[in-house]
């Protein structure tokens, strides 16, 4: 979602478009895409992040002050390049009717 500041320092939508990330994939196609390990490994994204560890004495997880490890993430939209373009589409819907803000907590 693209936002900008207007004269009143209030955030508002610039394009009134967003990606709510609802994807429908046939499992047989997804399994086929995942079966080629060489191509699949190229799709992983490497990030250096703060990775929580477990403190046995305190019996709790601890978040480090600085990044301490790599994560390798694979996103569903990484597979779009392998989809047939004639079987790929976008739906444009009324935002007020279809969108509900969800927080990752």
LOLOKE-988875 format. One record per residue (C-alpha): residue number from 1; residue in three letters; chain; x, y, z. Coordinates in steps of 0.25 Angstrom, whole numbers, m for minus. Example, Ala and Ser with C-alpha at 12.3 -4.5 7.8 and 13.67 -1.06 7.14 Angstrom:
+-----+-----+-------+-------+-------+-------+
!   n ! res ! chain !  east ! north !    up !
+-----+-----+-------+-------+-------+-------+
!   1 ! ALA !     A !    49 !   m18 !    31 !
!   2 ! SER !     A !    55 !    m4 !    29 !
+-----+-----+-------+-------+-------+-------+
! end
This chain:
+-----+-----+-------+-------+-------+-------+
!   n ! res ! chain !  east ! north !    up !
+-----+-----+-------+-------+-------+-------+
!   1 ! UNK !     A !     0 !     0 !     0 !
!   2 ! UNK !     A !     6 !    13 !    m4 !
!   3 ! UNK !     A !     4 !    25 !     5 !
!   4 ! UNK !     A !     9 !    39 !     5 !
!   5 ! UNK !     A !     7 !    51 !    15 !
!   6 ! UNK !     A !    m3 !    62 !    11 !
!   7 ! UNK !     A !    m2 !    76 !    16 !
!   8 ! UNK !     A !    m8 !    73 !    29 !
!   9 ! UNK !     A !     2 !    62 !    32 !
!  10 ! UNK !     A !    m9 !    52 !    31 !
!  11 ! UNK !     A !    m6 !    39 !    24 !
!  12 ! UNK !     A !   m15 !    36 !    12 !
!  13 ! UNK !     A !   m15 !    26 !     1 !
!  14 ! UNK !     A !    m7 !    30 !   m12 !
!  15 ! UNK !     A !   m12 !    20 !   m22 !
!  16 ! UNK !     A !   m23 !    13 !   m13 !
!  17 ! UNK !     A !   m18 !     0 !   m17 !
!  18 ! UNK !     A !   m12 !   m11 !    m8 !
!  19 ! UNK !     A !    m8 !   m26 !    m8 !
!  20 ! UNK !     A !   m16 !   m34 !     2 !
!  21 ! UNK !     A !    m8 !   m46 !    m2 !
!  22 ! UNK !     A !   m19 !   m56 !    m4 !
!  23 ! UNK !     A !   m13 !   m67 !   m14 !
!  24 ! UNK !     A !   m20 !   m79 !   m19 !
!  25 ! UNK !     A !   m10 !   m90 !   m25 !
!  26 ! UNK !     A !   m13 !  m104 !   m28 !
!  27 ! UNK !     A !    m5 !  m113 !   m19 !
!  28 ! UNK !     A !     0 !  m122 !   m31 !
!  29 ! UNK !     A !     6 !  m109 !   m37 !
!  30 ! UNK !     A !    12 !  m105 !   m24 !
!  31 ! UNK !     A !    18 !  m119 !   m22 !
!  32 ! UNK !     A !    23 !  m119 !   m36 !
!  33 ! UNK !     A !    30 !  m105 !   m34 !
!  34 ! UNK !     A !    36 !  m110 !   m21 !
!  35 ! UNK !     A !    41 !  m123 !   m26 !
!  36 ! UNK !     A !    53 !  m116 !   m34 !
!  37 ! UNK !     A !    62 !  m114 !   m22 !
!  38 ! UNK !     A !    73 !  m106 !   m30 !
!  39 ! UNK !     A !    62 !   m96 !   m35 !
!  40 ! UNK !     A !    55 !   m96 !   m21 !
!  41 ! UNK !     A !    68 !   m92 !   m14 !
!  42 ! UNK !     A !    70 !   m80 !   m23 !
!  43 ! UNK !     A !    57 !   m74 !   m18 !
!  44 ! UNK !     A !    61 !   m74 !    m3 !
!  45 ! UNK !     A !    63 !   m60 !     3 !
!  46 ! UNK !     A !    74 !   m58 !    13 !
!  47 ! UNK !     A !    73 !   m48 !    24 !
!  48 ! UNK !     A !    82 !   m45 !    36 !
!  49 ! UNK !     A !    72 !   m44 !    48 !
!  50 ! UNK !     A !    71 !   m44 !    63 !
!  51 ! UNK !     A !    68 !   m58 !    66 !
!  52 ! UNK !     A !    62 !   m61 !    80 !
!  53 ! UNK !     A !    69 !   m71 !    89 !
!  54 ! UNK !     A !    65 !   m79 !   101 !
!  55 ! UNK !     A !    71 !   m75 !   114 !
!  56 ! UNK !     A !    70 !   m88 !   123 !
!  57 ! UNK !     A !    73 !   m81 !   136 !
!  58 ! UNK !     A !    62 !   m71 !   134 !
!  59 ! UNK !     A !    53 !   m81 !   127 !
!  60 ! UNK !     A !    49 !   m71 !   116 !
!  61 ! UNK !     A !    53 !   m66 !   102 !
!  62 ! UNK !     A !    62 !   m55 !   100 !
!  63 ! UNK !     A !    63 !   m45 !    89 !
!  64 ! UNK !     A !    77 !   m41 !    86 !
!  65 ! UNK !     A !    81 !   m26 !    85 !
!  66 ! UNK !     A !    88 !   m28 !    71 !
!  67 ! UNK !     A !    86 !   m37 !    59 !
!  68 ! UNK !     A !    91 !   m51 !    63 !
!  69 ! UNK !     A !    87 !   m60 !    52 !
!  70 ! UNK !     A !    82 !   m63 !    38 !
!  71 ! UNK !     A !    68 !   m67 !    34 !
!  72 ! UNK !     A !    65 !   m73 !    20 !
!  73 ! UNK !     A !    51 !   m70 !    16 !
!  74 ! UNK !     A !    43 !   m75 !     4 !
!  75 ! UNK !     A !    31 !   m67 !     0 !
!  76 ! UNK !     A !    19 !   m71 !    m8 !
!  77 ! UNK !     A !    20 !   m60 !   m18 !
!  78 ! UNK !     A !    34 !   m65 !   m21 !
!  79 ! UNK !     A !    27 !   m75 !   m29 !
!  80 ! UNK !     A !    19 !   m66 !   m38 !
!  81 ! UNK !     A !    30 !   m66 !   m49 !
!  82 ! UNK !     A !    28 !   m80 !   m51 !
!  83 ! UNK !     A !    12 !   m79 !   m53 !
!  84 ! UNK !     A !     6 !   m79 !   m67 !
!  85 ! UNK !     A !     3 !   m64 !   m70 !
!  86 ! UNK !     A !   m11 !   m68 !   m76 !
!  87 ! UNK !     A !   m14 !   m75 !   m63 !
!  88 ! UNK !     A !   m10 !   m63 !   m54 !
!  89 ! UNK !     A !   m19 !   m51 !   m51 !
!  90 ! UNK !     A !   m22 !   m40 !   m41 !
!  91 ! UNK !     A !   m36 !   m36 !   m35 !
!  92 ! UNK !     A !   m39 !   m22 !   m33 !
!  93 ! UNK !     A !   m50 !   m20 !   m21 !
!  94 ! UNK !     A !   m55 !   m10 !   m13 !
!  95 ! UNK !     A !   m46 !    m8 !    m2 !
!  96 ! UNK !     A !   m56 !    m4 !     9 !
!  97 ! UNK !     A !   m64 !   m17 !     6 !
!  98 ! UNK !     A !   m52 !   m27 !     5 !
!  99 ! UNK !     A !   m41 !   m22 !    14 !
! 100 ! UNK !     A !   m39 !   m24 !    28 !
! 101 ! UNK !     A !   m26 !   m19 !    35 !
! 102 ! UNK !     A !   m19 !   m31 !    42 !
! 103 ! UNK !     A !    m7 !   m29 !    51 !
! 104 ! UNK !     A !     5 !   m39 !    52 !
! 105 ! UNK !     A !     6 !   m40 !    67 !
+-----+-----+-------+-------+-------+-------+
! end
